Amino acid sequence: MIRVFLVDDHELVRTGIRRILEQTGDIVVVGEAADGDAALKVVKNANPHVVLMDISMPGGMGGIEATRRLVRLMPGVKVVALTVMDEDPFPLRLREVGAVGYLTKGCPANEMIDAVRAVMRGQPYVDLALARKHMLADWQGMGATPFAELSSREMQVALMILDGRRTQEISGTLSLSPKTVSTYRQRIYEKLDVKTDVELTRLAYRFGLIHDQE
């Protein structure tokens, strides 16, 4: 069972997230807090695996500083930032202070569930709609990345391949035919000059899109 702690200043938001997560059967919410100060006082006793951290909380300690302190307090915890912001420098700043995931509050419910499961497996997770922008920001001024050649849909499929999803699963999730998924896979291979999923994974490691599990 994946243990999740929620930090958000809106009780209604926390209630909604709790309902989304707990309907999965493999995720349980073990605690909540309305701001960073309150979270740091009680989170250790809750012993969560994952913390969903609102970044834009008015008053008191902000989400970025709370993330920094939380990661120091509980080095093994996985922090996923949940925010209305979708522009840099937030993704980079959050990674710098130790967050391993970044979601906007407008993301689909199933993507939030995917993010919790992914970070629990040791994989970083960025909102699919922001992944391409996030990666390009990481490499700004450091030379072009071949992933910039992918369309938004191709990037979405590539991320799912890198997450170990099979063609049939990608097909069901994205409401595409298996043949269409295979076509996207071939286009990705051609644009990135790779021939297999293994080569795709190596390229993703090289350009910082994914990281080794600890």
N, C-alpha and C positions, 0 to 999 in steps of 0.2 A: 504494500500500500504506500503510495506517495503522499507524504505529509506536507501540506502547504499552509503558509501563513500569509494573510492579506494585510496590506498597509494602504489605506486610502481614506481621505477625509470625508468621503460621502458614504453614509451608511447604506443608502440604496444601491450604490455601485458594489459595495462589498457583498450585500445580499444577493445581487444578481450573479456575481462571479462565483460565490459559494454554490449556488444552485447549478450553475453550468458545470463546475468541476465535480461536484458530488454525485451527479447523475451518471458519471462514467463507470463507477464501481471500483476503480483502482486508484482514485484520488480522494483524499479526505482533507478538509480544512481544519487545522488544529488550533487556530487562533487568529485574532484580528486586532488591528490598532488603527487609530484615526490620524496619527502623525508619526514622524520619525522618532521623537523623544519617547513616546509611549511604547513604540515597537521595541526599542532597545532595552526597555525595562523588563519586558515580559517574553521576548522571543526565545531566549535561551531555554526557559522552562518549557516552552511549547515544543522544542526540539524538532523544528521542521527540516525537511530536505530542501524545499524550494520556498522562496519568498517572492510574492508578487508585490512590487514596490511602486506606488504612485510617485511620480517625480514632481508634479506641480501641486504641492500641498501648501496652502497659505499659512503663514505664521509658524513659529517654532523651527525645528530643524528640517531642512529641505530633503527631498528624496535622494539627491546625489550624495550629500554628506552622510545621510543615514545609511546609504549603501556602503560607503567607504568604511564607516565604523562597524557595520554589521559584518562585513567580510573579515575584518580584523578580529571581531569578537567570536565569530563562528567560521573559521576558514573553510569548512567543508560545505557550507550552505550555498545553494545556487540562487542568485538574485536575478529575477526577470523584471526589467523596468516596464511599467505600464503607464502610458502617458498620452495626452492629446497632441503633444509636439511631434512633428514628423520632419523636422529640419535639423541639419547639423548646427551646432557642434554636439548635440545631445548624444547620439549614438557613440561617438568617439569618447566623449567625457565619461559616459557610463562604463564603457569598457575599461577605461583607465582606472576607475575606482573599484573595479572588480565585478561588475555585472556581466552575466554570461548570456543574457537574452534581452531583447528589446521589442516591445509590442505597442502599437497605438490602440487607443480605446475603441477605435472603429473597426478593429479586426474581427473576423467571423469567430463565433464561439468555438468551432472545431479547431481553429488555428491556435487559440489560447491553450486548448487541451494538448495539441501537438507540441507546443512550446514547452509546456511543463514536462511532458514525457521525454522530449529531446534533451533538455538540460539535465534531467535525471540520469540519462544515459551518458552524460559527459560531453554532449555536443552543444556548441553555441547555437543560439537561435535568434534570427532577426526577422521581423515582420516581412512576409514574402513580398509585399508591395514596396518595401523599403530596402530589400536586400541588395538590389543592384546599385542604388544610390549610396548605401552604406559602404559597400565594397569599394566603389570608385573613390569615395572620400578618403578611405584608408590609404589609397595608393596615389592620391593627388600629389603631383610633383615628383613622383618616384618612377615615372615611366608608365606607359599604357599597359593595361591588363587585357588579355584576350577575352575575358568574360564580358567586356564592354561591348563586344560584337553581338551578344545575344539579345533578343527581344525580351520583353517582360515575361511573356508566356514561356519562352525557351529557358529563361532563368528559373522560372517556377518549376519547370520539369527537371532541370538540372539539379536544383536543390533537393528535390524529392528522390532523384536517383542517388545523390550523395548520401541521403538519409537511409538508403538501403531499400527503398520502396520498389516493388516489382511492377512490371507493366500493367498488370490487371488492377493492382491497387491504385496506381496513378490514374488509370482510366476511370475508376469509380469515383475517386476523390474529385477529379477535375471535370467529370461528366464528358469525357472524350472517349472515342472508340479506341480499342487497343491498337488498331492500325494507325490512327492519328498520333498516338503516343510514340509509336515506333518511328513515325516520320519525324517527329520533333527530336527524338533521340539521335537520329541520323544527321539532322541539321546541326545539332549541337556538336556532334563528333566532327563534322566537316568544318564548322567555324573555328573550333578549338584545335583542330589538327590532331585529334586522338582517335583511337580505333576501338577502345574497350572502356568499360566502366572503371577498371583499375587505373588506366591512364588518365581518365577524367578525374579520379580521386587524387592522384598524385599531383595533377595540375592545380586542383583546388587547394591542396596543402601548400603548394609552392606560393600561390598568390594570396594566402591568408583567408580564403573563404571558409575553410574548416580547419580544425586544429586537432592534434593528437589528444586522445583521451588520457587523463591522468590516472 
